[in-house]
Structure formats: C-alpha cells, structure tokens
Amino acid sequence: MAKPLILVTNDDGITAPGIQALISFASEIGDVFVVAPDSPQSGMGHAITINSTLHATKINTLDENGVKTAYSCSGTPADCVKIGLQELLDKKPDIVLSGINHGSNSSINVIYSGTMSAAIEAGIEGVPAIGFSLCDFTWKADFSQAKIFIQKIINQALENGIPNGVVLNVNIPKLSSDEIKGIKVCRQARANWKEKFDKRKSPMGKDYYWLTGEFDLLDNGEDTDEWALAEGYISVVPTQFDLTAHHAIQNINTWQLK
Amino acid sequence: MAKPLILVTNDDGITAPGIQALISFASEIGDVFVVAPDSPQSGMGHAITINSTLHATKINTLDENGVKTAYSCSGTPADCVKIGLQELLDKKPDIVLSGINHGSNSSINVIYSGTMSAAIEAGIEGVPAIGFSLCDFTWKADFSQAKIFIQKIINQALENGIPNGVVLNVNIPKLSSDEIKGIKVCRQARANWKEKFDKRKSPMGKDYYWLTGEFDLLDNGEDTDEWALAEGYISVVPTQFDLTAHHAIQNINTWQLK
C-alpha cells in the first residue's frame, strides 16, 4: 500500500520546535509535505490574506526528517492550507496535521487559534485534519512525551476516517508519557477570557494598551476537554464549521419578524 | 424606560458607509457607542492582537448621528469588542451590533468574517450580538433599503433576548425594500471556496500569489441562508461558538485510542 501523503502546517511558524516534532512523528507514518508560516501567527483565528500578496519559498533544511518538500509561506495558517492544497501539492493529501502548538487550544481558545484554523480550512476543503496542541507555551516544551499518543491518533484517523464536516482538536497535558492517563473524546468546555488591558503611555504621551487576560472556566462538566486535561488525559474534541445553532432556530422563529 | 446602550463596530473600518448607516439606524433605537477599526479588517476571521500594542483614539466626527462616543481602534474587530467592553465603556451594553458589512457573510463566509468575529466575541463575553451584512461589496452600496428590516431585527432581539451562547448572522440581499420578501430564520448552507491562486513574478523575479476564488455552493436545502437570499429574503442564522460536533463523539469513541 502506498504511504499516506501528509500535509503539515502550524501557526507558530516553520522554525518552531513544535512543528519539527510533528514532522518527525508524521514522517514515520507517511510522506510529509510542509507548508508553514514564515513567522509566528498565534491568535490569528481564521484570518486569510485577501488585501496583499502571498509568497511561498521552497526550503530544504527539513530534509533530515525525511520530508520531501517544505515551503515557508508569508500568509496565515489558513492561507498555508489553501496554497498547499490548491497550488503547491500535485495531489490531495490523505490528511492535514497542524501543530504541535506551543500552548493550549482547548475550550474557547479554539476560536482564536491559528493552529485550529488550519485544520478547519482543510476540513472545509474536504480533507481530513487534526490540530495538535501541547499545554506548554514555552519554546523548549518537551514534545517527545506525546509522540506515541499523537501517532496513535493519526493512525486511527487514517484507518477509520474522520466524519465529514468534522476536524479534531487534540490537546495534550504537560506530563510525561508515563503520567498521561490516556485519550478522552470530549466536548468543548464553556469558558471565556477575562480581559485586562494594561494601559501605558508612549514616550510621545499617547495612551496604548497590551491585551492580557485570565482564562475563566464556566463549566463543571466531566465530559469536557478542560476536565480531561486537568485529570491527566489527552482531549480530542470533534470540531465543526457549521456554526448554526440548530437548537435556537425554533426560538428565533417565535419573534415578530413579519 | 432608559434607552438601550448599543455598541457598534465593524470590519470595514470606521469610515465605511456601512457602519455609518448602522450607527444612524441604531441611534433611532438607543444610545450608540462606537469602537471600530481604524483600517479595513476584512478576512481577519477571529484574529486578536497579542503580539503588539493596541491604540484607541477618541474621535468626534460621528456626533451628528447622535453618537455619544466613538473610538477608532488599531486592532481587529474582536479587539474592538474586547477593548470596548472591558476598557472604554463604563457599563455593559444591551447589545453589540457589527456591520453593516460591504459584502455577504452567509454560508461558510462566517468563518472568515471579521464582522461576525466581533459579534461572536460579544457573545462569548455574554452580551447579545448581531452581525449585519449586505450582499453588495461596493463602497457605494445602498444601505438605506435595509433600514426597516434591520431596525425590526434589533428591536425584536432587545425585546425577546437572544438565547445564551448564540449570536445572529444577518445577511441582506441587494434589493430595494419593496423587493425584499421578508426575513427567514435559516441554517448555514454547506459551501466552500474553490481557490485560484493568481501566480505572478515580482520585478525582482520572485514568484508571488494573489488569492482569488469562486464560491461553491454544496447544498440544495430550502432552509439555508443561500436559498433565502436567492429567493429575495433576509437570512438570519443563529450562530454558536461551541464548535463541538456533538453528533461525532460517539463515532470517534469507537476508535482504538486505548
């Protein structure tokens, strides 16, 4: 059987240790083709580049991992997937992998996540996709502990297929592989960020702000990604891009809109 | 009864005719407070500014519309809502309105939409919110035809309340008010964009790309926003930010993940 073709991208940029780890894990499973941002794109959500030009530069520094081809792209994670699928790859990949993100994309973070926007873009284009994130935002995070779990999830996705219209949001606790208790399929926990704007004055006397905040979990369910991670499990949330709140249609239909 | 406090934002920037129209329509309903991007942010998805500073500048040019306060913000639409709610407003608004966007945000466009990211951000923070878009991307689009419908939707949302965890994605066909057949509550149509990358060479001989594409509707349902718009109705899609594909959890639980 032919080896699967795997497109790898991320949002921390092509030089991040997290994508290097994912390339190395994926290379043991299939042929890896990389299209990743040339600079960090964290917090970019599902941004795409429509008002400026895109560049994609072929690079060769990743060949030691068994990578066939790697491109560094000037765009966002969603741009990387679009240009990878439509322009740079000769055939449709069997799966798109995004990450490993340096930091959590669990719960409401999925909305702001460049890592997950790449996976969602692939899903929209009909390609199975998984986003991986490690709950450790440091550059020197130890991705090796997650290897066997990540490879298991990729292999199972290739074997079983991911349902249409769904991509996987995988978050990994910051634990050694011995300490990780297993893998749980979860729902997205309800939460938001309590923003704090750090207001400062520029040397010219003009106010400016840094956005900071604290994560505020609003959900005590034992079926959520936050619960699984706190208990030492890897969380897998099947994530969709049909945003319709089907349960609310009946309610809004009672409004006087005639 | 006190007039409702209405926060207005958009993604085309504070100078766009679409937001000027929305400010004018909303001023007849409540007290309007504006925080909008200082430059166009189309296609920004749910991007937020975490690696650079944010500026918010008080401006007075909007006072003729009855606007109490307006700020021009250097950030994305989601940033505008965050800084508006947490830093610039003294109290929680009764509703957040985003738009009127110059161009459609129906179907899969919701994922890429800065207009809807502002509404979703408000929803995440527990404030009722509606994004409005007119299916006419030109700068000189005629927003006045939609006035009575937009005011009806705002008034009904204020009166009935929008269900928790839901924001409204309202799209308006490019028709006169006489031609508009009414308002339909819909689901998001399945669709994607068939990208075409327009590849060019720079004066320095380097390849670069412009992202273009064609909308590809994959859904014949008569309960979708695309169907409603094509038939001459305004579409209202209740939109959620819990992205969990609940129906897929059982399927993924059959995988060998132990």
Interface residues (C-beta under 8 A of the other chain):
Chain A: P40 S42 G43 M44 G45 H46 A47 I48 T49 I50 N51 T53 L54 H55 A56 A78 D79 K82 I83 L85 Q86 E87 I108 V110 I111 Y112 S117 I120 I124 E125 G126 K152 I153 Q156 A157 N160 P163 G165 V166 L168 N169 G182 I183 V185 C186 R187 Q188 R190 N192 E195 K196 F197 K199 R200 K206 D207 Y208 Y209 W210 L211 V236 V237 P238 T239 Q240 F241 D242 L243 T244 A245 H246 H247 A248 I249 N251 I252 N253 T254 W255 Q256 L257 K258
Chain B: P40 S42 G43 M44 G45 H46 A47 I48 T49 I50 N51 T53 L54 H55 A56 A78 D79 K82 I83 L85 Q86 E87 I108 V110 I111 Y112 S117 I120 I124 E125 G126 K152 I153 Q156 A157 N160 P163 G165 V166 L168 N169 G182 I183 V185 C186 R187 Q188 R190 N192 E195 K196 F197 K199 R200 K206 D207 Y208 Y209 W210 L211 V236 V237 P238 T239 Q240 F241 D242 L243 T244 A245 H246 A248 I249 N251 I252 N253 T254 W255 Q256 L257 K258
